[in-house]
Amino acid sequence: MSEKQDRAVELKNRTGDAHYNCCQAVACVFAEEAGMNEDTLRKLGAGFGLGMGTMEATCGALCGAEMILGLTKYNGKPIRKDASELHNAFKEKCGGVTICRDIKGVETGKVLCSCDDCVRNAVSLLEERL
């Protein structure tokens, strides 16, 4: 495991006002690479916890990774290929799904990937691409 993976999971598991959601935890460990301060990235990711705030949408960890991918790779030309590759690799590592409630097994009772592992996977896959 990398230092960024460890730090992202630590941020996600903080309690109280120091807590970061999955998106914030992933995005904030790449503040330097993104050329942004952590506070700004934390604000950007605030609405992406629990799969964009509802568990009905894409995992927040993946959203954070995609945001950083855009901040680091976009130079005026589409990055669809990179974004698609990141999405598909995350999906493969997280039980074949990217929707938060499906990953968490809300309807099936079978958790496909823990939140900590979603964060680790998103950070690891992003590290490979930067």
C-alpha positions in Angstrom: 0.0 0.0 0.0 1.2 3.5 -0.8 1.5 6.5 1.6 -1.3 8.2 -0.3 -3.6 5.2 0.1 -2.9 5.1 3.8 -3.4 8.8 4.2 -6.7 8.8 2.2 -8.1 6.0 4.4 -7.0 7.8 7.5 -8.8 11.0 6.4 -11.9 9.0 5.6 -12.0 7.4 9.0 -11.5 10.6 11.0 -14.5 11.6 13.1 -16.4 14.8 13.7 -15.5 18.0 11.9 -12.2 16.4 10.8 -14.0 13.6 8.8 -13.6 13.5 5.0 -16.1 11.6 2.8 -14.7 9.1 0.3 -14.4 11.7 -2.5 -12.7 14.2 -0.3 -10.3 11.7 1.0 -9.2 10.6 -2.5 -9.0 14.1 -3.9 -7.2 15.7 -1.0 -4.2 13.3 -1.1 -3.5 14.6 -4.6 -3.7 18.3 -3.8 0.0 18.9 -4.8 -0.4 17.1 -8.1 -3.6 19.0 -8.8 -2.1 22.3 -8.0 -4.8 23.1 -5.5 -5.0 23.5 -1.8 -6.6 20.7 0.3 -9.3 23.0 1.6 -10.5 23.8 -1.9 -10.5 20.1 -2.9 -12.4 19.3 0.3 -15.1 21.8 -0.6 -15.3 20.5 -4.2 -15.8 16.9 -2.9 -18.3 17.8 -0.2 -21.3 16.7 -2.2 -19.9 13.4 -3.4 -20.0 11.3 -0.2 -22.3 8.3 -0.3 -22.3 8.1 -4.0 -22.9 11.8 -4.7 -24.9 12.2 -1.6 -27.6 9.6 -2.1 -26.0 6.1 -2.5 -27.9 6.1 -5.8 -25.0 7.3 -7.9 -21.4 6.7 -8.6 -19.1 5.9 -5.7 -17.6 9.1 -4.2 -14.0 7.6 -4.3 -14.3 7.2 -8.0 -15.7 10.7 -8.4 -12.7 12.1 -6.5 -10.3 10.2 -8.7 -12.0 11.4 -11.9 -11.9 15.0 -10.7 -8.1 14.7 -10.0 -7.6 13.1 -13.3 -9.2 16.1 -15.0 -7.3 18.6 -12.9 -4.0 16.9 -13.8 -4.5 15.6 -17.4 -6.9 18.0 -19.1 -5.1 20.4 -21.4 -8.0 21.6 -23.6 -8.5 18.2 -25.3 -11.0 15.6 -24.1 -9.7 13.0 -21.6 -12.5 10.5 -22.2 -10.2 7.6 -22.9 -8.3 8.2 -19.6 -11.5 8.7 -17.7 -13.0 5.6 -19.2 -10.0 3.5 -18.4 -10.0 4.7 -14.8 -13.8 4.0 -14.5 -13.5 0.5 -15.9 -10.4 -0.4 -13.8 -12.3 0.8 -10.6 -15.3 -1.2 -11.6 -13.3 -4.3 -12.1 -11.6 -3.9 -8.6 -14.9 -3.2 -6.9 -17.1 -6.2 -7.8 -18.1 -5.1 -11.3 -20.2 -2.1 -10.2 -19.6 1.6 -9.5 -22.9 2.7 -7.9 -22.4 3.2 -4.2 -25.5 1.2 -3.0 -24.6 -1.7 -5.2 -21.0 -1.7 -4.0 -22.3 -1.6 -0.4 -24.9 -4.4 -1.1 -27.8 -2.4 0.2 -30.4 -4.6 -1.6 -28.4 -7.8 -1.7 -26.9 -7.8 1.7 -23.5 -8.6 0.1 -20.8 -5.9 0.4 -18.7 -6.1 -2.8 -16.0 -3.7 -1.6 -15.6 -1.8 1.7 -15.5 2.0 1.7 -11.8 1.8 2.8 -11.1 -0.5 -0.2 -12.9 1.8 -2.6 -10.7 4.7 -1.4 -7.6 2.5 -1.7 -8.6 1.3 -5.2 -9.3 4.8 -6.4 -6.0 6.2 -5.1 -4.0 3.3 -6.4 -5.6 3.5 -9.9 -5.0 7.2 -10.0 -1.4 6.9 -8.9 -0.9 4.5 -11.9 -2.2 7.1 -14.3 -0.4 10.2 -13.0 
